[in-house]
Structures are given as C-alpha cells and as structure tokens.
Amino acid sequence: MDSIKKTERASENQRIALGVSDEVANIRLLNANDLIALGLNGIKSLDDLADLASDELLEITGTSNLNQKSADEVIMAARAHWFEDA
C-alpha cells in the first residue's frame, strides 16, 4: 500500500513539475500517465488541451487509457470554460 501511495505522489509531483495545471488534472478521464505525457508535450492549461483535436490527444497519450470517444469527452471538458460566460 505504501508503494502505491509513493508512486501516486511521485506522479503528482512530476505533473506539477511539468506545469500541468490542477484544472487539467481534475478532468476525470485523464490518468497520471496521461497528465505526464501532456506535460512533456507542452500541454499545461485547459486552453492548451482544448486546442487539441482528439486524434492529437490520442497521439500524445496513447490509446491505453483513452479511445476516440473518451478523447472527445476530455477535449469538450477542457472547452467547457469557454462557454460559461455565454
């Protein structure tokens, strides 16, 4: 159990070090590996993520966690703040 918590903590620390925002980290379909992959590719904010097409997101994160439908859901979740004031 301690090793799992250490791994989770290390992943969280890496995400933070890469500059991936808490808002991106809070998108429910993204796991720790996805967040790290995003950070390594310069995707750090909701706007960065929202600007991607689903095929770009799948290319960055791989398909082990996301499929086309879930990638679309992630991008729409990232875009939600664009429409809040509308």
C-alpha positions, -999 to 999 in steps of 0.1 A, spaced: 0 0 0 28 24 8 45 18 -26 12 27 -43 10 60 -24 46 67 -32 41 61 -69 9 83 -69 28 110 -50 58 108 -74 34 110 -104 16 140 -89 50 157 -82 61 151 -118 28 165 -131 33 197 -110 70 200 -120 59 198 -157 35 226 -151 3 208 -158 -25 228 -141 -48 214 -115 -77 222 -138 -63 198 -164 -55 172 -136 -92 174 -125 -105 161 -158 -118 127 -147 -108 107 -178 -71 116 -176 -48 94 -155 -14 102 -141 4 88 -172 -18 109 -195 -11 141 -174 27 134 -176 25 128 -213 6 161 -217 32 180 -197 60 165 -217 43 178 -248 37 213 -236 0 208 -228 -3 225 -195 -35 245 -193 -72 240 -202 -68 261 -232 -37 241 -244 -58 209 -241 -89 225 -256 -70 235 -287 -62 198 -295 -81 176 -318 -90 142 -304 -65 124 -327 -38 147 -314 -47 139 -278 -46 102 -286 -12 106 -303 2 123 -272 -13 100 -246 -15 67 -265 -46 46 -266 -41 25 -234 -64 47 -214 -84 68 -240 -103 59 -271 -118 82 -296 -150 88 -276 -132 95 -243 -107 117 -261 -136 138 -274 -151 140 -239 -118 152 -225 -115 179 -251 -151 190 -246 -145 191 -208 -114 213 -214 -135 236 -236 -164 239 -211 -149 271 -196 -151 288 -230 -189 287 -228 -195 295 -192 -200 332 -197 -221 328 -229 
